[in-house]
Amino acid sequence: MPVLRVLSLLPLPVLYALFGLLMPLVRLFGWRHGLLAANLERCFPERSASERRMIERDFYAYLGELTAEVMHAGRISADELADRVRLANPEVVQDLLDTNKRVLILAAHHCNWEWLLLRASSYFSEPLVAAYKPASREAPDRLLLAMRRRFGATLVPAKQIVQHLLEQRGKVRLLALNADQSPATGNDQQSWLPFFGQETSFYRGPGWISTKMGYHVFLAAMRRERRGHYTVEFLPLAAAGKGAEPETVLLAYSQVLEQHVRHYPVEYFWAYKRWKRGKRLYD
């Protein structure tokens, strides 16, 4: 990990330049080209092949920016973060927290989700708890945890998040989850919902947590204004105590997220095997 530590010490403009030079080579050598092309074709069949190639080209360029920004996340100050990640309507979350309500912020692998976590944990008055998927190797996992905890967030492995909430007995009032990941084949806690015109599996956890534990749910809709600058709008998905079903919350999340990504397709992480399997007859 010494290379990552050295890179994290470089100024952001240098990181932008470095990864800006690297990404054309990544694209030239075809890193995940087939996966990107397949995902874009299945999600945007109404667009021409040239339009999809343009999204793919711009995705590689943005991936260089995103990598540079994540490298910088270990050093970014709260003031710089506030300048670079503007919260358009934080009062819809803060007003609920001020009246002792619980809030669940659902994010996605769209734009810079690492800066989003840091910005939310540094802005709101209530301590933020976030679920995360541990890295497969110990050293990267330690680096990621240290970065994500910089402004006071508590990170809990995703498999333990429900148990953590139960043990805290209602003390967690601000919770964040990245909810667009694909459950493993053998996971029985998943729902199949329409997403970009195809049946797609989602973890049931966010829906269950919100309805059974009384969380008001928002999608953190993040958009890139220009290089290194973002705006986040908190879009309400469900209110606590309204008798919603868990799957209804998940369906609202998938629909609003899809609409948002359709408006800003370049910044979605298309290099992920989101549709690696189809729905089985008994799912």
N, C-alpha and C positions, 0 to 999 in steps of 0.2 A: 503493500500500500504506500510506500514512499513516494511513488510517482503522483498518486492522487493528492497526497499532502502537499507536495511541491506545487502542483497545478492550482490547488485551492488558495495558495498565497499570491497568485498572480492577480493584477488588477483586472476588473471585468472587461475593459476595452481590449486588453491583450488576449484574454480568453475568447472573446468574440472573434478576434482576428485568427487565432490559432485554430479554433474549431470551424471557422468559416472556410479556411483552407483545406481542412481535413474532410469535410462533408462531401465535396464533389468527388473525392477519391472513393469514399464509402459508396456513393451512388454509382460511380463508374464500375466498381468491382461487384455491384449487384447485391449488396447486403439487404436481404429480405425483399428484394424487388418483386419476386413472384407473389409473396404474401401480400404486399402492399397493393399490387395490381389486382389480385383476386378480391381483397376486401373492398377496394374502391368500386370494382365492377359490380359486386353483389349489393353494395349499399347505394350506388348511384347509377343504376342501369339506364336512367333517363338522360344521363349526360353523355356527350360524345366521347370517343376514345381520346381525342386530343385534349378535351377538358379534364379528363381523369389523369392524363399524363402531366398536365400542368399542376394539378393538385399534388401529385406524387413528387414532382420536381420541387415545389415550394415546401412540401413536408420535409424533405431532406435538408433544405436550407434552414428551416425552422428548428429541426432537430439539433443542428449545430448550435444555434442560439440557446436552446433549452439546456443542452449539456453544459454550456458555458455558465449559464445562470445557476444551475444546480451546483456546479463547482464553487460558485461565489457565495452560495447560501450559507456556508459555514462562517463567513466573515461579514456578511451584509449587516449594517446597523439598522436599528428600528426606524431611524429617521429616513434612511435611504429606502427602506422597505415601504414606508408610508408614501414616499414620493413615487415609487415605481408600481405599487399595487393600490389603486384607489378603490375604496369601498363606496359604492354608489348610494346604498341605502342601509347602512349598518343599524339604524335606529329600529328597524323592524325586528331585529334580533335582540338588541339591547333593551328595548322597551319590555319585551317578555322576560328577560333576565331580571330586570328591575322589579318586576312584580312576582318574583320567585317562581316563574315558570321554567320548564325544561325545553331546551332547543336542540334539535338534531340537524346538523349541517351535512348534507350529502354532496360530495364532490365527485369528480370523474377524472380520467386520464386525458384531460383536455387543457391546453395551455400549461402554465407552470403550477402544478398542484403542490410542489414543495414550497414555493413562495406563498401560496395561498394558506397553507398550514401555518407558516411563520407569521403571516400578517394577522390571521385570525387569533392566534395565541398571544400576540402582542397588543391587540386592539381592545378586545372585550374585557369587561371587568371581572367576569367569571373565569376561573381556571378551565382550560380546554383539555379534554380527554380525547385522544384519537386512537383508532385501531390501526394496526399496521401488519404487514406480512413480513416476518423476519427474513433477512437475506440468508442464502444457503451457506455462506461462509462467515465465520465469526468476525474477522477484521472489518469487512465492509459493513456488517451489521452494526458494529460499535460506532463507526464513523457516521452512518446514517442516523442512528439514535442520538448521538451527540449533537448533530446538526438540527434535528427536528425538535429537540428539547431546549433549544437556545433561549426561547422566550417563555419558558415555563410550562409548556405542554407536557402532559403525561401520556406516554405511549404504551399501549397495551396490545400484545399479540392478538390478532383478529379471532383466533380460536378461543381466546379466554375472555373476550369482551363482555359477553353476557354474564359470566360468572363474576367478573369484576364489578359490573353494575349492581348485581344482586348483593354482593358483599358490601358495597358502599351504601346500601339502603337508602337510595334516593338522593344521595349527596352530589352525584354528577348531574349538573344542570346544563352543561354545554359539551356536546359530543359531536365528533366529526368522523365520517366514514367515507372512504372511496368505494362507491357502490356498484361500479361497472365491471368488476372483475368476473372471470368465468369460474364457476365452481368445478371441482374435480368430478369425474364421471361417477364415482361411488358416493358422492355427497348427497344425502337424502334431504338436506335443507336447501332446496332450490326450487325456483318457480320458472316456468317457461312463458315468456311474454313477447309480444311483437316488438321488434326493434329493427329499424331500417328494413321493414317489409319481410322479416323472417323471424321464426321462432328462436328466441335467444334465452339462455339460462342466466338467472340472477340469483345471488344469495338471498334467502328469505330474511336474514337477520335484520336489516334496516326496517323492513315492514313490521316485523314482530316487535322489535324494540320500541318503535314509535307508538304502536297501538296498545301494546300491553304495559308499557312503562310511562305512557303519558307525555311523549315528546311532540312539540310542534316541529314540523319538518320543512326545511328549505333546501332548494338546490342552489349551490353556489355557482352561478353561471358566470364563468370567467371569459373575458375576451381580450385579445391582444390589440392594443391601440397602435403601437409602433414597437420597434425593437426595445425590449427591456421594460416596457410599460404596459400595464394591464388595468382593466376595470372589472370589478366583481359586483354583480347584482344578486341579491338574495331573493329567489322566487319561491313563494309559499306553495307547498305541495299538500299539506294536511295539517289541521289543527288538532291538538290533543283534546281528548274527551268528547269527540264527535261520533264515536262508534264506528269508525272506519275499519275495514278489514285490512290485514297486512298486505295482501296482494294488491289492493286498491292503491295503497301508498307506492308500492313498487311500480305499478302500471303508470301512475302519474309521473314518477321519476323517469321511467324509460321514455315516455312520450315527450316530456319537456326537454330532457337531455337531447333526444334525437332532433327536435326542432332547433335547439341551440347549435348543435354540431353542424346541421345543414346550413346554417347561416355562416359558420366559421369552420369549414371542413379541414383546412390546412393544419390546424393546431391539435387535431385529435390524434391519439397515438395508434395509427393504423398498422404499425409494425408488430402489434400484439395478436396472438392467435385467438382472437375473440370468438370466432366461429369454427373452432377446431373439430367440433362434433355436432351432430344433429340430434334432435329429440327422438328418444326411443319410444316404442309403442307403449311401454309401461311407465313412462315418466309422467 
